[in-house]
Amino acid sequence: MHDNHTRLTRHYHTITRRDTAQVTGTADDENGEDSMTLGTAPRHGVLRSRNRLIGVVAISCTALALSACSNGSSDKGEAKPSASDAPTKPVAPSTSSDPDESAKKEVLAVYNHFRAEQAKAYANGTIDGTKVQKYATAEAFGTVKVDLMSLQKAGNVGKGAPVTHARVEDVKVNLTAKIPKATIKDCLDVSNWTVVNRKTGKTLPSPKGQLKRYVNDVSLEKWGKQWLVLTDTARSRAC
């Protein structure tokens, strides 16, 4: 499997590596930021976490009011209705200032589903019975499979789930590209996502100094009518 596909979660692999004797390091990504990756020799002792559910931001609606006045008298002696008495025209519903908002909501929903299915797969110790492949492909899907192999080998499973804090405004989309693309910058909280021994049920302690909340970058593409998570990159920055 490609090196990118061997990137494991900081939260899971840093614990599992003690059982599997894998060594980790850090590497700079193409944007010059430190991403936590699995390496062949220790460098800074920072691991890459690839494990990243969020709530969708509610959109408030503007209430429309329609008022009308009429003068029912036809007597010549009565004054004609003034301009201010004329029926008012209905106010057009307000539209979003962001024409891509609908697409951003779709992207956010897919990311949310991906996180839920990912946590389910780690808790079960298998991808079977989950919908991970419905929401992820390429590197992101490969990473989940590698993480599961590592957990299985160590006799561990996941417990709990990560909490995401991404909002619609954290999503960027490019709908004019030949293949529509999107990115999400999230602050992922893994403080309640732990690793337990399958037989004993005992929770394995997290490495000292491990980040519990960190910046996480996600990229997606729209294949046909479905958005799919392609990459899931943890940054060595707290948030």
TORMARTOR-311764 format. One line per field, with one value per residue: chain; residue in one letter; x, y, z of N, C-alpha, C in turn. Coordinates in steps of 0.02 Angstrom, whole numbers, plus 50000, padded with zeros to 5 digits. Atoms other than C-alpha are relative to their C-alpha. Example, Ala and Ser with C-alpha at 12.3 -4.5 7.8 and 13.67 -1.06 7.14 Angstrom:
<nodes>
chain c(A A) .
resn c(A S) .
n_east c(50045 49958) .
n_north c(49941 49941) .
n_up c(50000 49997) .
ca_east c(50615 50684) .
ca_north c(49775 49947) .
ca_up c(50390 50357) .
c_east c(50045 49961) .
c_north c(50060 50055) .
c_up c(50000 50037) .
</nodes>
This chain:
<nodes>
chain c(A A A A A A A A A A A A A A A A A A A A A A A A A A A A A A A A A A A A A A A A A A A A A A A A A A A A A A A A A A A A A A A A A A A A A A A A A A A A A A A A A A A A A A A A A A A A A A A A A A A A A A A A A A A A A A A A A A A A A A A A A A A A A A A A A A A A A A A A A A A A A A A A A A A A A A A A A A A A A A A A A A A A A A A A A A A A A A A A A A A A A A A A A A A A A A A A A A A A A A A A A A A A A A A A A A A A A A A A A A A A A A A A A A A A A A A A A A A A A A A) .
resn c(M H D N H T R L T R H Y H T I T R R D T A Q V T G T A D D E N G E D S M T L G T A P R H G V L R S R N R L I G V V A I S C T A L A L S A C S N G S S D K G E A K P S A S D A P T K P V A P S T S S D P D E S A K K E V L A V Y N H F R A E Q A K A Y A N G T I D G T K V Q K Y A T A E A F G T V K V D L M S L Q K A G N V G K G A P V T H A R V E D V K V N L T A K I P K A T I K D C L D V S N W T V V N R K T G K T L P S P K G Q L K R Y V N D V S L E K W G K Q W L V L T D T A R S R A C) .
n_east c(50043 49962 49981 50054 50051 49976 50006 50049 50025 49959 50031 50000 49938 49948 50009 49992 49932 49960 50012 49980 49929 49991 49967 50031 49964 50040 49978 50032 50042 49983 50015 49951 50024 49985 50055 49978 49998 49962 49936 49957 49953 50026 49974 50020 50045 50070 50034 50055 50065 50042 50069 50033 50061 50011 50068 50009 50023 50069 50007 50061 50041 50030 50073 50029 50063 50039 50056 50038 50053 50047 50055 50059 50053 50000 50030 49959 49977 49944 49933 49971 49945 49935 49950 49977 50051 50001 49973 49928 49980 49965 49928 49969 49959 49929 49960 49934 49948 49951 50034 49975 50017 50032 49948 49961 50039 49995 49932 49997 50039 49961 49946 50032 50014 49936 49976 50043 49987 49931 50001 50034 49954 49947 50031 50014 49938 50006 50038 50062 50058 49999 50007 49940 49985 50050 49981 49928 49966 49930 49957 50039 50027 49943 49976 50046 49985 49935 50011 50036 49952 49956 50039 50012 49936 49985 50055 50034 50055 50013 50057 50019 49997 49972 50048 49976 50026 50004 50063 50007 49950 49934 49998 49988 50016 49985 50049 49987 49949 50026 50026 50010 49956 50017 49955 50027 49951 50037 49965 50024 49992 49997 49991 50043 49991 49946 49984 50007 49982 50061 50014 50007 50041 49962 49981 49928 49985 49974 49931 49995 49992 50039 50052 50068 50036 49950 50024 50006 50019 50033 50016 50053 50018 50067 49999 50070 50042 49978 49937 49961 49940 49939 49944 50018 49933 49995 49944 49972 50017 50058 50053) .
n_north c(49940 49937 49973 49959 50044 50029 49950 50022 49948 49984 50024 50072 50033 49989 50052 50066 50011 50034 50072 50021 49981 49955 49938 49944 49937 49948 49981 49939 50012 49957 49930 49977 50010 50066 50048 50056 50057 50058 49999 50057 49987 49946 49933 49953 50035 49978 50049 49976 50028 49994 50014 49935 49996 49930 49975 49954 49935 49984 49937 49965 49974 49935 50003 49954 49972 49972 49961 49967 49956 49982 49955 50031 49952 49973 49933 49949 49952 50025 49990 50059 50028 49970 50047 50041 50050 50050 50065 50007 50058 50051 49994 50060 50035 49984 50054 50004 49961 50049 50044 50068 50024 50065 50050 50004 50041 50070 50021 50007 50060 50059 50003 50022 50072 50035 50006 50047 50068 50015 50019 50065 50051 50011 50032 50070 50032 50021 49953 50034 49975 49927 49966 49958 49994 49957 49930 49988 50038 49983 50001 50001 50068 50043 49988 50034 50072 50013 49991 50059 50055 49988 50014 50072 50033 49987 50024 49942 49969 49931 49987 49930 49971 49932 49945 49949 49933 49965 49967 49985 49950 50032 50040 49965 50043 49977 50036 49988 50048 50057 50041 49954 50015 49965 50009 49984 49991 50019 50007 50066 50016 50073 50013 50055 50055 50037 50068 50048 50068 50036 50054 49976 49940 49947 49943 49988 49929 49961 49976 49935 49943 50007 49951 50025 49960 49977 49978 50057 49979 50053 49983 50041 49990 50024 50050 50008 49960 50013 49974 50052 49978 50027 49998 49982 49984 49968 49954 50000 49936 50003 49952) .
n_up c(50000 50004 49935 49972 49972 49938 49947 49950 49956 49942 49939 49999 50017 49950 49949 50031 50023 49949 50008 50067 50008 50056 49980 50034 50007 50030 50068 50024 50059 50057 49983 49952 49932 49974 49994 49961 50045 49980 50035 49991 49946 49957 50015 49947 49955 50010 50042 50041 49984 50059 49980 49996 50034 49990 50007 50056 49977 50018 50037 49979 50055 49988 50002 50048 49979 50055 49974 50053 49976 50054 49981 50029 50017 50068 49999 50030 49950 49960 50030 50031 49959 50011 50024 49944 49985 50053 49978 50010 50039 49960 49999 50027 49951 50004 50027 49971 50034 50025 50048 49993 49934 50004 50010 49939 49952 50022 49983 49927 49982 50018 49951 49938 50008 50002 49931 49964 50025 49982 49930 49995 50024 49950 49941 50018 50020 50070 50043 50017 49965 49997 50065 50010 50071 50032 49988 50007 50051 50007 49940 49939 49991 49988 49933 49954 50005 49968 49928 49975 49999 49943 49940 49998 49983 49929 49959 49972 50037 49980 49957 50005 50067 50001 50005 50046 49988 50064 50017 50071 50018 50002 50061 50063 50057 50068 50041 50072 50022 50036 49945 49944 49942 49938 49943 49934 49946 49939 49937 49979 49929 49992 49929 49978 50047 49969 50023 49946 50016 50017 49951 49932 49997 49967 50043 50003 49988 50056 49990 49967 50045 50062 50009 49997 50051 50047 50065 50046 50068 50038 50069 50029 50070 50016 50053 50018 49956 49931 49974 49967 49965 50031 49952 49932 49975 49935 49993 49933 49971 49957 50017) .
ca_east c(50000 50058 50147 50001 49890 49999 49964 49877 49780 49877 49751 49748 49917 50020 49945 49941 50120 50183 50106 50154 50330 50302 50409 50341 50403 50343 50349 50312 50167 50167 50099 50244 50140 50186 50070 50076 50131 50200 50386 50532 50636 50595 50612 50509 50399 50240 50116 49991 49812 49693 49537 49415 49047 48986 48827 48757 48732 48548 48498 48374 48232 48163 47977 47872 47730 47590 47471 47331 47210 47054 46919 46751 46649 46599 46523 46586 46602 46732 46915 47008 47133 47302 47459 47504 47339 47376 47409 47593 47682 47743 47924 48031 48114 48293 48421 48589 48737 48837 48780 48881 48798 48692 48845 48939 48799 48807 48995 48977 48844 48956 49100 48984 48929 49109 49158 49010 49046 49233 49202 49082 49211 49346 49225 49181 49359 49302 49237 49101 48928 48976 48957 49134 49157 48999 49076 49263 49381 49563 49683 49549 49469 49639 49690 49536 49578 49759 49705 49587 49726 49836 49698 49659 49842 49857 49691 49617 49460 49401 49280 49181 49191 49279 49189 49205 49178 49173 49036 48972 49091 49237 49198 49267 49202 49254 49103 49175 49313 49293 49275 49196 49311 49292 49399 49356 49462 49404 49453 49442 49417 49472 49473 49330 49390 49495 49574 49526 49589 49460 49478 49497 49401 49538 49569 49746 49825 49863 50044 50097 50080 49964 49849 49666 49605 49697 49676 49618 49611 49495 49478 49330 49278 49107 49100 48936 48807 48905 49035 49176 49313 49483 49610 49602 49755 49791 49903 50018 49930 49810 49643) .
ca_north c(50000 50174 50265 50383 50236 50181 50340 50291 50391 50483 50430 50247 50209 50290 50164 50017 50044 49982 49815 49813 49888 50018 50177 50348 50519 50684 50745 50911 50910 50999 51156 51163 51113 50971 50824 50675 50524 50350 50346 50229 50315 50427 50612 50720 50589 50668 50546 50567 50546 50511 50488 50636 50700 50869 50967 51062 51248 51299 51434 51563 51616 51790 51806 51885 52001 52048 52188 52263 52407 52447 52581 52496 52657 52716 52882 53030 53132 53020 53047 52928 52810 52888 52810 52749 52653 52554 52367 52328 52208 52042 52046 51924 51789 51829 51726 51665 51777 51619 51531 51377 51355 51207 51113 51155 51079 50921 50911 50935 50799 50675 50716 50690 50520 50470 50505 50405 50254 50264 50258 50112 50015 50041 49989 49829 49796 49773 49874 49744 49806 49989 50117 50185 50149 50246 50406 50382 50323 50329 50375 50405 50234 50149 50228 50160 49985 49997 50063 49915 49793 49872 49863 49682 49631 49708 49635 49807 49901 50080 50150 50310 50429 50589 50755 50876 51063 51105 51224 51277 51425 51304 51222 51282 51215 51229 51180 51243 51113 50964 50860 50968 50982 51034 51057 51063 51135 51055 51057 50874 50821 50642 50656 50531 50416 50283 50113 49963 49785 49672 49532 49628 49785 49887 50060 50088 50250 50387 50440 50586 50752 50687 50820 50792 50930 50970 51050 50925 50955 50853 50851 50785 50763 50739 50580 50578 50635 50583 50680 50568 50598 50578 50632 50656 50747 50788 50937 50947 51104 51117 51206) .
ca_up c(50000 49962 50104 50120 50156 50301 50398 50559 50684 50817 50946 50896 50821 50958 51078 50959 50902 51070 51029 50846 50868 50734 50741 50699 50646 50572 50393 50313 50191 50025 50108 50228 50380 50494 50470 50584 50482 50504 50463 50463 50597 50747 50712 50830 50912 50842 50770 50635 50684 50544 50648 50640 50697 50683 50699 50549 50576 50582 50459 50524 50412 50395 50437 50302 50344 50224 50268 50164 50190 50090 50093 50069 50045 49872 49932 49835 49994 50070 50041 49928 50008 50030 49960 50133 50142 49984 50005 50028 49913 49983 50035 49937 50042 50084 49991 50052 50013 49978 49817 49866 50036 49982 49921 50080 50184 50080 50105 50293 50303 50213 50330 50478 50413 50379 50559 50626 50516 50553 50741 50717 50617 50750 50889 50795 50742 50562 50416 50387 50432 50411 50271 50274 50089 50049 50116 50090 49955 49904 50045 50177 50149 50142 50306 50395 50332 50390 50561 50580 50537 50670 50801 50758 50770 50943 51002 51030 50978 50985 51112 51097 50949 50897 50908 50764 50769 50583 50526 50356 50357 50379 50212 50044 49879 49697 49592 49427 49422 49307 49464 49602 49753 49934 50089 50273 50413 50574 50757 50805 50986 51023 51213 51229 51090 51172 51138 51243 51250 51169 51299 51460 51415 51496 51425 51365 51426 51301 51275 51383 51294 51158 51088 51128 51011 50852 50681 50550 50361 50251 50062 49963 49782 49705 49603 49509 49636 49791 49888 49952 50080 49994 50125 50312 50381 50562 50600 50750 50810 50956 50933) .
c_east c(50044 50014 49944 49947 50023 50000 49945 49979 50048 49972 50003 50069 50053 49994 50016 50072 50042 49991 50026 50072 50011 50029 49972 50045 49956 50028 49964 49958 50018 49986 50048 49978 50019 49938 50026 49996 50040 50065 50040 50051 49974 50032 49982 49952 49928 49967 49947 49936 49955 49926 49964 49922 49978 49927 49996 49970 49929 49998 49933 49964 49969 49924 49974 49932 49965 49940 49965 49944 49954 49947 49938 49946 50007 49969 50050 50030 50060 50066 50024 50057 50066 50049 50023 49951 50000 50031 50075 50015 50035 50076 50030 50042 50074 50038 50070 50050 50053 49965 50021 49978 49968 50052 50042 49964 50004 50069 50006 49963 50039 50057 49974 49987 50065 50027 49961 50016 50071 50003 49967 50046 50054 49972 49987 50063 49999 49959 49933 49942 49999 49994 50060 50013 49950 50020 50074 50029 50074 50038 49960 49973 50057 50027 49957 50016 50065 49994 49967 50047 50046 49964 49989 50063 50017 49945 49962 49942 49992 49939 49984 50005 50031 49944 50029 49967 49996 49930 50000 50054 50071 50010 50013 49986 50022 49955 50011 50054 49968 49972 49993 50041 49978 50054 49965 50058 49963 50046 49973 50017 49997 50008 49958 50001 50061 50010 49994 50022 49936 49982 49985 49954 50035 50020 50075 50014 50027 50071 50000 50011 49961 49945 49931 49954 50052 49968 50001 49975 49973 49988 49949 49994 49930 50004 49928 49958 50022 50066 50035 50062 50061 50059 49976 50065 49999 50062 50024 49991 49936 49949 49949) .
c_north c(50062 50027 50040 49957 49967 50050 49980 50058 50012 49966 49924 49970 50011 49950 49932 49986 49965 49925 49976 50020 50041 50065 50056 50060 50052 50016 50062 49984 50051 50073 50026 49992 49931 49959 49939 49937 49943 50000 49938 50011 50057 50066 50047 49966 50021 49951 50032 49967 50012 49993 50065 49994 50072 50017 50049 50065 50014 50068 50032 50028 50066 49994 50052 50024 50032 50036 50034 50041 50016 50046 49973 50048 50025 50070 50051 50047 49976 50007 49934 49974 50034 49946 49954 49945 49944 49935 49996 49937 49949 50010 49935 49966 50017 49939 50001 50041 49954 49951 49927 49968 49931 49944 49992 49958 49926 49972 49986 49938 49936 49990 49973 49925 49959 49989 49947 49928 49978 49977 49932 49943 49985 49965 49926 49962 49976 50052 49970 50028 50075 50029 50046 50011 50043 50073 50015 49956 50019 49996 49994 49930 49951 50006 49964 49925 49983 50007 49938 49939 50006 49984 49925 49963 50007 49974 50056 50022 50072 50005 50074 50024 50069 50051 50053 50067 50041 50027 50015 50049 49971 49958 50046 49952 50033 49958 50009 49953 49942 49948 50047 49979 50041 49986 50021 50009 49992 50005 49936 49986 49924 49981 49943 49941 49961 49931 49954 49931 49960 49948 50026 50060 50058 50054 50010 50074 50034 50022 50069 50055 49995 50052 49967 50037 50028 50018 49940 50026 49940 50024 49950 50015 49972 49954 49984 50046 49996 50033 49944 50031 49967 49998 50028 50012 50038 50044 49999 50068 49993 50052 50003) .
c_up c(50000 50070 50032 50034 50065 50057 50048 50044 50058 50061 50006 49991 50052 50057 49971 49981 50052 49997 49933 49983 49938 50025 49960 49999 49972 49933 49980 49940 49947 50014 50053 50071 50023 50002 50035 49959 50031 49961 50013 50055 50042 49982 50056 50048 49994 49952 49959 50022 49941 50019 50019 50007 50012 49996 49944 50026 49977 49966 50020 49940 50020 49993 49953 50025 49941 50030 49943 50031 49941 50028 49966 49979 49929 49998 49973 50052 50040 49963 49971 50044 49983 49978 50055 50018 49949 50025 49986 49961 50045 49996 49976 50053 49991 49975 50031 49960 49970 49953 50007 50067 50000 49992 50063 50053 49982 50019 50075 50023 49985 50050 50066 49999 50000 50070 50039 49980 50018 50073 50010 49978 50052 50062 49987 49981 49928 49961 49979 50042 50008 49929 49987 49926 49963 50004 49991 49946 50001 50066 50065 50015 50016 50071 50052 50000 50035 50076 50030 50004 50061 50066 50009 50022 50073 50046 50033 49956 50024 50044 49998 49928 50004 49995 49954 50015 49935 49989 49925 49978 49998 49937 49940 49943 49934 49954 49926 49973 49963 50048 50060 50061 50060 50052 50064 50048 50066 50061 50030 50073 50008 50074 50026 49951 50022 49968 50060 49976 49991 50054 50069 50007 50033 49951 50002 50010 49938 50015 50032 49949 49936 49997 50001 49951 49953 49933 49953 49932 49961 49929 49973 49926 49990 49940 49983 50044 50073 50017 50039 50033 49968 50048 50066 50038 50066 50001 50073 50033 50042 49978 50056) .
</nodes>
